[in-house]
Amino acid sequence: MSIYTVYEPPPKAHESAPDPQRFVFVRDGFSFWAFLLAPLWMLRYRLWLAFVGYVIVAIALQVGLRFLGASATVIIVVAALLSLLVGFEAATLRRFALSRRGWKNVGVVVGDDLESAERRFFDAWVNKSSVDNWTVNAESRASSRAAGMPMSRRPPSEVIGLFPQPGAPR
């Protein structure tokens, strides 16, 4: 089972609500293609800042290791470790880029694959909107004052858990 983070695009000028077909599902976990072809993967998802940072770090590592006199094997291992880091952080890079572009995180869903995750998310999304409409109508029909009152809270002096108040006798 994979975990997906769902992002809603900012609405376009002529839209009242964003088109559900434009939602993006970002799978958490290791990305094989980001590991294997890191720069191309970043360009494919338009991760410009990550691409520039990757190029700067890769060049700095190459120059620094050559300056120190490292062997070709060490340079290749360091480049592979950098690609491995990109593979592990691929989902984080995509989420960061989407957030910077104004996309809104609307939820997290679990599914066997992307299709089942989409089906599960949109089923819950449709049901939530119908439940929200029902609760709004129910709240407007509520006649008693107690229906809208919040639950009473415990006074702050009560001890919850294993830690007593400071200065209390043992």
Secondary structure, DSSP 4 states (H G I P E B T S, - for coil): -EEEEEEEPPPPTT-SS--GGG-EEEE-S--HHHHHTHHHHHHHTT-HHHHHHHHHHHHHHHHHHHHHT--HHHHHHHHHHHHHHHHHTHHHHHHHHHHHTT-EEEEEEEESSHHHHHHHHHHHHHHHHHHHHHHHHHHHH--SGGGGPPPP---TTS--SSPPPTT---
